[in-house]
Amino acid sequence: MFYLLHGDDEFSSREQLKLLRQQGNFDYNQDTYYGGEVSLATLTATCDTLPFLTDQRLVILEGLPKKRRGEDSAPAASDTGSVASDGEAGETGKGGKAKKGKKSSKGESRASFEKGLAEYVTSMPASTVLVVLVDEVLDAAHPLLKAASQHGKVIQCTLPKGKALESWISKRAKGLGVSIAPDAAELLANFIGNHLRLLANELDKLATYVGAGGTIRVDTVRKLSAQVQEARIFDLTDALAQRNRKQALDILHDLLADGEPPLRIISMITTQVRTLLLVKELSQQGMRGSQIASTIGIAPFVVEKALRQPGKFSSAQLESAYRNLLETDAALKRSRLTPELALDLLVVSFGSEPQKV
């Protein structure tokens, strides 16, 4: 059986792969390769290897080779796409487990690899389950898509948006044995977006809190979801960036009314200001969102939100706000100000240009 999982939803693709692993009795007959690091000959040699002490072998290919500069989507006439085009036999280890293949030969283009694999699928042993994961939506004319449609199964995983995302959240909650109120699903969708792995983690936590048969409501989400609270802090600084102090104060007082401790609010604002400083600096160096998230170790959706804000503040304003936060934190710990007054003063002065000495 040949499975082709393609689309921009990496989380759902991984879950589908997990299900496929559970459906078969593969034991030690599992091999994983990565596109660009394995030749077609090694991959197909592994697929041709009979399973050891079981009925099936699972072979996984994560990604496809990268296209070379100037490479067309169709293979050149000289690229026959044959299994033995690079002359590599593909070694096998003890118990029939294939060793990691060598990098594709210089004469093997991506188009040739795809065409050769699509042709091979038609004669693949019945004992082999081949799963190919591609993190992009493939064109209808793609040879692997055609091969999977005729000789296997196509599973397209696309990130849900809008109402489809809220529906995904509701179905996910139902699968965990709980229900979620529509406004709570909308809240999660608005603040976390279609970062499905983060949503799944939040729903796991919320479902555990309400218990089997319980209902996840807005107040529960606001109380327990750190991602939502962090996003609300972004809304607060968004309001400050637009010089809308009334809206900022309203959000602040809502957070306090929800039971958020003042020191925690200051800690979250401080974390965000530090994030804005880092994102501003790294984006000025030419880094993209995914690179920034990986470099400073934060969630991609946080970087996405942060990238919309640095232009609204100068570095001097952010540094001044950071100092004010530290001073407010110290004043609260010394009980020199009431929490509400300290935070109100912080919001009023936030983002002001530092005074010149």
NUTOR-687186 format. One record per residue (C-alpha): residue number from 1; residue in three letters; x, y, z. Coordinates in nm, 2 decimals. Example, Ala and Ser with C-alpha at 12.3 -4.5 7.8 and 13.67 -1.06 7.14 Angstrom:
2
@n 1 | res ALA | px 1.23 | py -0.45 | pz 0.78
@n 2 | res SER | px 1.37 | py -0.11 | pz 0.71
This chain:
357
@n 1 | res MET | px 0.00 | py 0.00 | pz 0.00
@n 2 | res PHE | px 0.12 | py 0.35 | pz -0.09
@n 3 | res TYR | px 0.01 | py 0.65 | pz 0.12
@n 4 | res LEU | px 0.08 | py 1.00 | pz 0.01
@n 5 | res LEU | px 0.03 | py 1.27 | pz 0.28
@n 6 | res HIS | px 0.07 | py 1.62 | pz 0.15
@n 7 | res GLY | px -0.03 | py 1.97 | pz 0.26
@n 8 | res ASP | px 0.08 | py 2.25 | pz 0.50
@n 9 | res ASP | px -0.07 | py 2.08 | pz 0.81
@n 10 | res GLU | px 0.23 | py 1.91 | pz 0.96
@n 11 | res PHE | px 0.05 | py 1.82 | pz 1.28
@n 12 | res SER | px -0.23 | py 1.63 | pz 1.11
@n 13 | res SER | px 0.02 | py 1.45 | pz 0.88
@n 14 | res ARG | px 0.20 | py 1.33 | pz 1.19
@n 15 | res GLU | px -0.12 | py 1.21 | pz 1.35
@n 16 | res GLN | px -0.21 | py 1.02 | pz 1.03
@n 17 | res LEU | px 0.13 | py 0.86 | pz 1.03
@n 18 | res LYS | px 0.09 | py 0.76 | pz 1.39
@n 19 | res LEU | px -0.24 | py 0.59 | pz 1.30
@n 20 | res LEU | px -0.08 | py 0.40 | pz 1.01
@n 21 | res ARG | px 0.19 | py 0.28 | pz 1.25
@n 22 | res GLN | px -0.07 | py 0.14 | pz 1.48
@n 23 | res GLN | px -0.27 | py -0.03 | pz 1.21
@n 24 | res GLY | px 0.00 | py -0.26 | pz 1.10
@n 25 | res ASN | px 0.22 | py -0.53 | pz 1.26
@n 26 | res PHE | px 0.56 | py -0.39 | pz 1.17
@n 27 | res ASP | px 0.77 | py -0.47 | pz 1.48
@n 28 | res TYR | px 1.13 | py -0.40 | pz 1.38
@n 29 | res ASN | px 1.05 | py -0.37 | pz 1.01
@n 30 | res GLN | px 1.04 | py 0.01 | pz 1.00
@n 31 | res ASP | px 1.27 | py 0.23 | pz 0.81
@n 32 | res THR | px 1.27 | py 0.61 | pz 0.78
@n 33 | res TYR | px 1.45 | py 0.82 | pz 0.52
@n 34 | res TYR | px 1.46 | py 1.19 | pz 0.44
@n 35 | res GLY | px 1.42 | py 1.35 | pz 0.10
@n 36 | res GLY | px 1.76 | py 1.47 | pz -0.04
@n 37 | res GLU | px 1.95 | py 1.23 | pz 0.19
@n 38 | res VAL | px 1.85 | py 0.90 | pz 0.02
@n 39 | res SER | px 1.88 | py 0.79 | pz -0.34
@n 40 | res LEU | px 1.59 | py 0.63 | pz -0.53
@n 41 | res ALA | px 1.78 | py 0.30 | pz -0.55
@n 42 | res THR | px 1.83 | py 0.28 | pz -0.17
@n 43 | res LEU | px 1.47 | py 0.36 | pz -0.10
@n 44 | res THR | px 1.33 | py 0.11 | pz -0.34
@n 45 | res ALA | px 1.58 | py -0.16 | pz -0.23
@n 46 | res THR | px 1.45 | py -0.12 | pz 0.12
@n 47 | res CYS | px 1.09 | py -0.15 | pz -0.01
@n 48 | res ASP | px 1.19 | py -0.47 | pz -0.19
@n 49 | res THR | px 1.33 | py -0.62 | pz 0.12
@n 50 | res LEU | px 1.10 | py -0.89 | pz 0.27
@n 51 | res PRO | px 0.99 | py -0.82 | pz 0.63
@n 52 | res PHE | px 1.16 | py -1.02 | pz 0.91
@n 53 | res LEU | px 0.93 | py -1.24 | pz 1.12
@n 54 | res THR | px 0.62 | py -1.05 | pz 1.03
@n 55 | res ASP | px 0.39 | py -0.98 | pz 0.74
@n 56 | res GLN | px 0.47 | py -0.62 | pz 0.66
@n 57 | res ARG | px 0.74 | py -0.37 | pz 0.63
@n 58 | res LEU | px 0.68 | py 0.01 | pz 0.69
@n 59 | res VAL | px 0.90 | py 0.25 | pz 0.49
@n 60 | res ILE | px 0.86 | py 0.62 | pz 0.55
@n 61 | res LEU | px 1.00 | py 0.90 | pz 0.33
@n 62 | res GLU | px 0.98 | py 1.24 | pz 0.49
@n 63 | res GLY | px 1.00 | py 1.51 | pz 0.23
@n 64 | res LEU | px 1.12 | py 1.52 | pz -0.13
@n 65 | res PRO | px 1.46 | py 1.63 | pz -0.26
@n 66 | res LYS | px 1.50 | py 2.00 | pz -0.30
@n 67 | res LYS | px 1.47 | py 2.14 | pz -0.65
@n 68 | res ARG | px 1.79 | py 2.26 | pz -0.80
@n 69 | res ARG | px 1.82 | py 2.61 | pz -0.92
@n 70 | res GLY | px 1.66 | py 2.64 | pz -1.26
@n 71 | res GLU | px 1.52 | py 2.28 | pz -1.25
@n 72 | res ASP | px 1.19 | py 2.22 | pz -1.44
@n 73 | res SER | px 0.91 | py 2.03 | pz -1.29
@n 74 | res ALA | px 0.93 | py 1.77 | pz -1.57
@n 75 | res PRO | px 1.24 | py 1.54 | pz -1.58
@n 76 | res ALA | px 1.49 | py 1.59 | pz -1.85
@n 77 | res ALA | px 1.50 | py 1.34 | pz -2.14
@n 78 | res SER | px 1.83 | py 1.19 | pz -2.00
@n 79 | res ASP | px 1.66 | py 1.13 | pz -1.66
@n 80 | res THR | px 1.50 | py 0.79 | pz -1.71
@n 81 | res GLY | px 1.39 | py 0.77 | pz -1.35
@n 82 | res SER | px 1.49 | py 0.40 | pz -1.34
@n 83 | res VAL | px 1.55 | py 0.25 | pz -1.00
@n 84 | res ALA | px 1.92 | py 0.17 | pz -1.08
@n 85 | res SER | px 2.00 | py 0.51 | pz -1.23
@n 86 | res ASP | px 2.27 | py 0.59 | pz -0.98
@n 87 | res GLY | px 2.41 | py 0.24 | pz -0.96
@n 88 | res GLU | px 2.35 | py 0.21 | pz -0.58
@n 89 | res ALA | px 2.23 | py -0.13 | pz -0.46
@n 90 | res GLY | px 2.12 | py -0.02 | pz -0.12
@n 91 | res GLU | px 2.27 | py -0.21 | pz 0.18
@n 92 | res THR | px 2.05 | py -0.39 | pz 0.43
@n 93 | res GLY | px 2.14 | py -0.46 | pz 0.79
@n 94 | res LYS | px 2.06 | py -0.74 | pz 1.03
@n 95 | res GLY | px 1.70 | py -0.85 | pz 1.04
@n 96 | res GLY | px 1.63 | py -0.68 | pz 0.70
@n 97 | res LYS | px 1.65 | py -0.33 | pz 0.84
@n 98 | res ALA | px 1.80 | py -0.09 | pz 0.58
@n 99 | res LYS | px 2.09 | py 0.13 | pz 0.67
@n 100 | res LYS | px 2.06 | py 0.50 | pz 0.61
@n 101 | res GLY | px 2.11 | py 0.57 | pz 0.24
@n 102 | res LYS | px 2.37 | py 0.79 | pz 0.09
@n 103 | res LYS | px 2.28 | py 1.13 | pz -0.04
@n 104 | res SER | px 2.13 | py 1.12 | pz -0.39
@n 105 | res SER | px 2.38 | py 1.12 | pz -0.66
@n 106 | res LYS | px 2.45 | py 1.44 | pz -0.85
@n 107 | res GLY | px 2.29 | py 1.31 | pz -1.16
@n 108 | res GLU | px 1.95 | py 1.25 | pz -0.99
@n 109 | res SER | px 1.72 | py 1.55 | pz -1.01
@n 110 | res ARG | px 1.41 | py 1.59 | pz -0.80
@n 111 | res ALA | px 1.19 | py 1.54 | pz -1.11
@n 112 | res SER | px 1.37 | py 1.22 | pz -1.19
@n 113 | res PHE | px 1.33 | py 1.10 | pz -0.83
@n 114 | res GLU | px 0.96 | py 1.17 | pz -0.83
@n 115 | res LYS | px 0.90 | py 1.01 | pz -1.17
@n 116 | res GLY | px 1.10 | py 0.70 | pz -1.08
@n 117 | res LEU | px 0.93 | py 0.66 | pz -0.75
@n 118 | res ALA | px 0.58 | py 0.70 | pz -0.91
@n 119 | res GLU | px 0.67 | py 0.43 | pz -1.16
@n 120 | res TYR | px 0.81 | py 0.20 | pz -0.89
@n 121 | res VAL | px 0.49 | py 0.21 | pz -0.69
@n 122 | res THR | px 0.31 | py 0.01 | pz -0.95
@n 123 | res SER | px 0.53 | py -0.29 | pz -0.89
@n 124 | res MET | px 0.60 | py -0.25 | pz -0.52
@n 125 | res PRO | px 0.57 | py -0.58 | pz -0.31
@n 126 | res ALA | px 0.24 | py -0.63 | pz -0.14
@n 127 | res SER | px 0.43 | py -0.68 | pz 0.19
@n 128 | res THR | px 0.55 | py -0.31 | pz 0.19
@n 129 | res VAL | px 0.36 | py -0.01 | pz 0.32
@n 130 | res LEU | px 0.53 | py 0.30 | pz 0.18
@n 131 | res VAL | px 0.43 | py 0.64 | pz 0.33
@n 132 | res VAL | px 0.55 | py 0.97 | pz 0.17
@n 133 | res LEU | px 0.51 | py 1.29 | pz 0.37
@n 134 | res VAL | px 0.53 | py 1.62 | pz 0.18
@n 135 | res ASP | px 0.49 | py 1.95 | pz 0.36
@n 136 | res GLU | px 0.33 | py 2.13 | pz 0.06
@n 137 | res VAL | px 0.01 | py 2.09 | pz -0.14
@n 138 | res LEU | px 0.10 | py 1.90 | pz -0.46
@n 139 | res ASP | px -0.04 | py 1.99 | pz -0.80
@n 140 | res ALA | px -0.30 | py 1.76 | pz -0.95
@n 141 | res ALA | px -0.06 | py 1.67 | pz -1.23
@n 142 | res HIS | px 0.21 | py 1.56 | pz -0.99
@n 143 | res PRO | px 0.33 | py 1.21 | pz -1.07
@n 144 | res LEU | px 0.32 | py 1.09 | pz -0.71
@n 145 | res LEU | px -0.03 | py 1.22 | pz -0.67
@n 146 | res LYS | px -0.14 | py 1.03 | pz -0.97
@n 147 | res ALA | px 0.03 | py 0.72 | pz -0.86
@n 148 | res ALA | px -0.13 | py 0.74 | pz -0.51
@n 149 | res SER | px -0.47 | py 0.80 | pz -0.66
@n 150 | res GLN | px -0.44 | py 0.49 | pz -0.88
@n 151 | res HIS | px -0.24 | py 0.25 | pz -0.66
@n 152 | res GLY | px -0.27 | py 0.38 | pz -0.31
@n 153 | res LYS | px -0.43 | py 0.65 | pz -0.10
@n 154 | res VAL | px -0.40 | py 1.03 | pz -0.10
@n 155 | res ILE | px -0.44 | py 1.21 | pz 0.23
@n 156 | res GLN | px -0.44 | py 1.59 | pz 0.20
@n 157 | res CYS | px -0.37 | py 1.78 | pz 0.53
@n 158 | res THR | px -0.45 | py 2.15 | pz 0.50
@n 159 | res LEU | px -0.45 | py 2.40 | pz 0.79
@n 160 | res PRO | px -0.81 | py 2.49 | pz 0.88
@n 161 | res LYS | px -0.91 | py 2.86 | pz 0.90
@n 162 | res GLY | px -1.21 | py 3.06 | pz 1.03
@n 163 | res LYS | px -1.51 | py 2.85 | pz 1.11
@n 164 | res ALA | px -1.33 | py 2.53 | pz 1.00
@n 165 | res LEU | px -1.07 | py 2.60 | pz 1.27
@n 166 | res GLU | px -1.35 | py 2.63 | pz 1.54
@n 167 | res SER | px -1.50 | py 2.31 | pz 1.41
@n 168 | res TRP | px -1.16 | py 2.14 | pz 1.44
@n 169 | res ILE | px -1.14 | py 2.25 | pz 1.80
@n 170 | res SER | px -1.49 | py 2.12 | pz 1.88
@n 171 | res LYS | px -1.41 | py 1.78 | pz 1.72
@n 172 | res ARG | px -1.08 | py 1.76 | pz 1.90
@n 173 | res ALA | px -1.25 | py 1.83 | pz 2.23
@n 174 | res LYS | px -1.52 | py 1.57 | pz 2.16
@n 175 | res GLY | px -1.24 | py 1.32 | pz 2.08
@n 176 | res LEU | px -1.10 | py 1.38 | pz 2.43
@n 177 | res GLY | px -1.44 | py 1.30 | pz 2.59
@n 178 | res VAL | px -1.54 | py 1.66 | pz 2.67
@n 179 | res SER | px -1.74 | py 1.94 | pz 2.49
@n 180 | res ILE | px -1.64 | py 2.30 | pz 2.44
@n 181 | res ALA | px -1.87 | py 2.60 | pz 2.44
@n 182 | res PRO | px -1.88 | py 2.78 | pz 2.10
@n 183 | res ASP | px -1.75 | py 3.11 | pz 2.25
@n 184 | res ALA | px -1.46 | py 2.92 | pz 2.42
@n 185 | res ALA | px -1.37 | py 2.76 | pz 2.08
@n 186 | res GLU | px -1.38 | py 3.10 | pz 1.92
@n 187 | res LEU | px -1.16 | py 3.24 | pz 2.19
@n 188 | res LEU | px -0.89 | py 2.97 | pz 2.13
@n 189 | res ALA | px -0.92 | py 3.01 | pz 1.76
@n 190 | res ASN | px -0.88 | py 3.39 | pz 1.77
@n 191 | res PHE | px -0.58 | py 3.40 | pz 2.01
@n 192 | res ILE | px -0.38 | py 3.08 | pz 1.91
@n 193 | res GLY | px -0.48 | py 3.06 | pz 1.55
@n 194 | res ASN | px -0.43 | py 2.74 | pz 1.34
@n 195 | res HIS | px -0.12 | py 2.63 | pz 1.53
@n 196 | res LEU | px -0.27 | py 2.29 | pz 1.58
@n 197 | res ARG | px 0.00 | py 2.14 | pz 1.80
@n 198 | res LEU | px -0.04 | py 2.43 | pz 2.05
@n 199 | res LEU | px -0.42 | py 2.40 | pz 2.03
@n 200 | res ALA | px -0.40 | py 2.02 | pz 2.09
@n 201 | res ASN | px -0.18 | py 2.07 | pz 2.40
@n 202 | res GLU | px -0.41 | py 2.34 | pz 2.54
@n 203 | res LEU | px -0.72 | py 2.12 | pz 2.48
@n 204 | res ASP | px -0.55 | py 1.82 | pz 2.65
@n 205 | res LYS | px -0.49 | py 2.04 | pz 2.96
@n 206 | res LEU | px -0.84 | py 2.19 | pz 2.96
@n 207 | res ALA | px -1.00 | py 1.85 | pz 2.91
@n 208 | res THR | px -0.81 | py 1.71 | pz 3.21
@n 209 | res TYR | px -0.92 | py 2.01 | pz 3.42
@n 210 | res VAL | px -1.30 | py 1.98 | pz 3.34
@n 211 | res GLY | px -1.29 | py 1.60 | pz 3.35
@n 212 | res ALA | px -1.47 | py 1.34 | pz 3.14
@n 213 | res GLY | px -1.81 | py 1.46 | pz 3.02
@n 214 | res GLY | px -1.73 | py 1.82 | pz 3.13
@n 215 | res THR | px -1.76 | py 2.14 | pz 2.93
@n 216 | res ILE | px -1.48 | py 2.38 | pz 2.85
@n 217 | res ARG | px -1.60 | py 2.73 | pz 2.90
@n 218 | res VAL | px -1.45 | py 3.08 | pz 2.84
@n 219 | res ASP | px -1.37 | py 3.14 | pz 3.20
@n 220 | res THR | px -1.18 | py 2.80 | pz 3.21
@n 221 | res VAL | px -0.98 | py 2.90 | pz 2.90
@n 222 | res ARG | px -0.89 | py 3.24 | pz 3.04
@n 223 | res LYS | px -0.79 | py 3.08 | pz 3.37
@n 224 | res LEU | px -0.58 | py 2.80 | pz 3.24
@n 225 | res SER | px -0.45 | py 2.88 | pz 2.89
@n 226 | res ALA | px -0.12 | py 3.05 | pz 2.91
@n 227 | res GLN | px -0.12 | py 3.10 | pz 2.53
@n 228 | res VAL | px -0.45 | py 3.29 | pz 2.55
@n 229 | res GLN | px -0.33 | py 3.51 | pz 2.84
@n 230 | res GLU | px -0.01 | py 3.58 | pz 2.65
@n 231 | res ALA | px -0.21 | py 3.68 | pz 2.34
@n 232 | res ARG | px -0.43 | py 3.91 | pz 2.56
@n 233 | res ILE | px -0.11 | py 4.08 | pz 2.67
@n 234 | res PHE | px -0.03 | py 4.13 | pz 2.30
@n 235 | res ASP | px -0.37 | py 4.30 | pz 2.27
@n 236 | res LEU | px -0.28 | py 4.52 | pz 2.56
@n 237 | res THR | px 0.05 | py 4.63 | pz 2.40
@n 238 | res ASP | px -0.12 | py 4.66 | pz 2.06
@n 239 | res ALA | px -0.36 | py 4.91 | pz 2.22
@n 240 | res LEU | px -0.06 | py 5.10 | pz 2.38
@n 241 | res ALA | px 0.12 | py 5.10 | pz 2.04
@n 242 | res GLN | px -0.19 | py 5.27 | pz 1.89
@n 243 | res ARG | px -0.19 | py 5.52 | pz 2.18
@n 244 | res ASN | px -0.53 | py 5.38 | pz 2.29
@n 245 | res ARG | px -0.47 | py 5.39 | pz 2.66
@n 246 | res LYS | px -0.85 | py 5.35 | pz 2.74
@n 247 | res GLN | px -0.85 | py 5.02 | pz 2.56
@n 248 | res ALA | px -0.53 | py 4.91 | pz 2.73
@n 249 | res LEU | px -0.67 | py 5.00 | pz 3.07
@n 250 | res ASP | px -0.99 | py 4.80 | pz 2.99
@n 251 | res ILE | px -0.79 | py 4.49 | pz 2.90
@n 252 | res LEU | px -0.57 | py 4.54 | pz 3.21
@n 253 | res HIS | px -0.87 | py 4.56 | pz 3.44
@n 254 | res ASP | px -1.03 | py 4.25 | pz 3.27
@n 255 | res LEU | px -0.71 | py 4.06 | pz 3.34
@n 256 | res LEU | px -0.72 | py 4.16 | pz 3.70
@n 257 | res ALA | px -1.10 | py 4.08 | pz 3.72
@n 258 | res ASP | px -1.02 | py 3.73 | pz 3.59
@n 259 | res GLY | px -0.80 | py 3.68 | pz 3.89
@n 260 | res GLU | px -0.46 | py 3.73 | pz 3.72
@n 261 | res PRO | px -0.21 | py 3.83 | pz 4.00
@n 262 | res PRO | px -0.05 | py 4.18 | pz 3.93
@n 263 | res LEU | px 0.30 | py 4.04 | pz 3.95
@n 264 | res ARG | px 0.22 | py 3.78 | pz 3.69
@n 265 | res ILE | px 0.08 | py 4.05 | pz 3.46
@n 266 | res ILE | px 0.40 | py 4.25 | pz 3.49
@n 267 | res SER | px 0.60 | py 3.93 | pz 3.43
@n 268 | res MET | px 0.40 | py 3.86 | pz 3.11
@n 269 | res ILE | px 0.44 | py 4.22 | pz 2.99
@n 270 | res THR | px 0.81 | py 4.21 | pz 3.07
@n 271 | res THR | px 0.85 | py 3.89 | pz 2.87
@n 272 | res GLN | px 0.67 | py 4.04 | pz 2.58
@n 273 | res VAL | px 0.87 | py 4.36 | pz 2.58
@n 274 | res ARG | px 1.19 | py 4.15 | pz 2.59
@n 275 | res THR | px 1.05 | py 3.94 | pz 2.30
@n 276 | res LEU | px 0.97 | py 4.26 | pz 2.10
@n 277 | res LEU | px 1.33 | py 4.38 | pz 2.15
@n 278 | res LEU | px 1.47 | py 4.05 | pz 2.03
@n 279 | res VAL | px 1.23 | py 4.02 | pz 1.74
@n 280 | res LYS | px 1.31 | py 4.38 | pz 1.63
@n 281 | res GLU | px 1.68 | py 4.32 | pz 1.64
@n 282 | res LEU | px 1.67 | py 3.99 | pz 1.46
@n 283 | res SER | px 1.43 | py 4.11 | pz 1.19
@n 284 | res GLN | px 1.65 | py 4.40 | pz 1.12
@n 285 | res GLN | px 1.93 | py 4.15 | pz 1.06
@n 286 | res GLY | px 1.71 | py 3.99 | pz 0.79
@n 287 | res MET | px 1.58 | py 3.69 | pz 0.97
@n 288 | res ARG | px 1.24 | py 3.55 | pz 0.89
@n 289 | res GLY | px 0.97 | py 3.45 | pz 1.14
@n 290 | res SER | px 1.05 | py 3.08 | pz 1.15
@n 291 | res GLN | px 1.43 | py 3.16 | pz 1.20
@n 292 | res ILE | px 1.35 | py 3.40 | pz 1.48
@n 293 | res ALA | px 1.13 | py 3.15 | pz 1.66
@n 294 | res SER | px 1.40 | py 2.88 | pz 1.64
@n 295 | res THR | px 1.68 | py 3.12 | pz 1.75
@n 296 | res ILE | px 1.51 | py 3.26 | pz 2.06
@n 297 | res GLY | px 1.31 | py 2.95 | pz 2.14
@n 298 | res ILE | px 0.95 | py 3.07 | pz 2.13
@n 299 | res ALA | px 0.63 | py 2.97 | pz 1.96
@n 300 | res PRO | px 0.59 | py 3.07 | pz 1.59
@n 301 | res PHE | px 0.26 | py 3.24 | pz 1.65
@n 302 | res VAL | px 0.42 | py 3.46 | pz 1.92
@n 303 | res VAL | px 0.68 | py 3.57 | pz 1.66
@n 304 | res GLU | px 0.40 | py 3.64 | pz 1.41
@n 305 | res LYS | px 0.23 | py 3.87 | pz 1.65
@n 306 | res ALA | px 0.55 | py 4.03 | pz 1.76
@n 307 | res LEU | px 0.66 | py 4.11 | pz 1.40
@n 308 | res ARG | px 0.35 | py 4.33 | pz 1.37
@n 309 | res GLN | px 0.45 | py 4.54 | pz 1.66
@n 310 | res PRO | px 0.82 | py 4.64 | pz 1.66
@n 311 | res GLY | px 0.77 | py 4.91 | pz 1.40
@n 312 | res LYS | px 0.52 | py 5.09 | pz 1.63
@n 313 | res PHE | px 0.79 | py 5.13 | pz 1.90
@n 314 | res SER | px 1.15 | py 5.26 | pz 1.87
@n 315 | res SER | px 1.42 | py 5.06 | pz 2.04
@n 316 | res ALA | px 1.46 | py 5.35 | pz 2.29
@n 317 | res GLN | px 1.09 | py 5.33 | pz 2.38
@n 318 | res LEU | px 1.10 | py 4.95 | pz 2.43
@n 319 | res GLU | px 1.42 | py 4.99 | pz 2.65
@n 320 | res SER | px 1.25 | py 5.26 | pz 2.85
@n 321 | res ALA | px 0.93 | py 5.04 | pz 2.90
@n 322 | res TYR | px 1.15 | py 4.76 | pz 3.01
@n 323 | res ARG | px 1.32 | py 4.97 | pz 3.28
@n 324 | res ASN | px 0.97 | py 5.10 | pz 3.39
@n 325 | res LEU | px 0.86 | py 4.74 | pz 3.43
@n 326 | res LEU | px 1.15 | py 4.65 | pz 3.65
@n 327 | res GLU | px 1.09 | py 4.96 | pz 3.86
@n 328 | res THR | px 0.71 | py 4.87 | pz 3.89
@n 329 | res ASP | px 0.80 | py 4.51 | pz 3.99
@n 330 | res ALA | px 1.03 | py 4.64 | pz 4.26
@n 331 | res ALA | px 0.78 | py 4.89 | pz 4.39
@n 332 | res LEU | px 0.51 | py 4.62 | pz 4.42
@n 333 | res LYS | px 0.73 | py 4.38 | pz 4.60
@n 334 | res ARG | px 0.82 | py 4.66 | pz 4.85
@n 335 | res SER | px 0.45 | py 4.74 | pz 4.89
@n 336 | res ARG | px 0.52 | py 5.11 | pz 4.80
@n 337 | res LEU | px 0.22 | py 5.11 | pz 4.56
@n 338 | res THR | px -0.12 | py 4.93 | pz 4.54
@n 339 | res PRO | px -0.12 | py 4.68 | pz 4.25
@n 340 | res GLU | px -0.40 | py 4.85 | pz 4.06
@n 341 | res LEU | px -0.23 | py 5.20 | pz 4.09
@n 342 | res ALA | px 0.11 | py 5.06 | pz 3.99
@n 343 | res LEU | px -0.03 | py 4.89 | pz 3.68
@n 344 | res ASP | px -0.24 | py 5.19 | pz 3.58
@n 345 | res LEU | px 0.07 | py 5.42 | pz 3.61
@n 346 | res LEU | px 0.27 | py 5.17 | pz 3.40
@n 347 | res VAL | px 0.01 | py 5.17 | pz 3.12
@n 348 | res VAL | px -0.01 | py 5.55 | pz 3.12
@n 349 | res SER | px 0.37 | py 5.58 | pz 3.08
@n 350 | res PHE | px 0.43 | py 5.28 | pz 2.86
@n 351 | res GLY | px 0.62 | py 5.34 | pz 2.54
@n 352 | res SER | px 0.70 | py 5.70 | pz 2.62
@n 353 | res GLU | px 1.03 | py 5.84 | pz 2.49
@n 354 | res PRO | px 1.30 | py 5.82 | pz 2.76
@n 355 | res GLN | px 1.38 | py 6.16 | pz 2.92
@n 356 | res LYS | px 1.71 | py 6.31 | pz 2.81
@n 357 | res VAL | px 1.95 | py 6.38 | pz 3.10
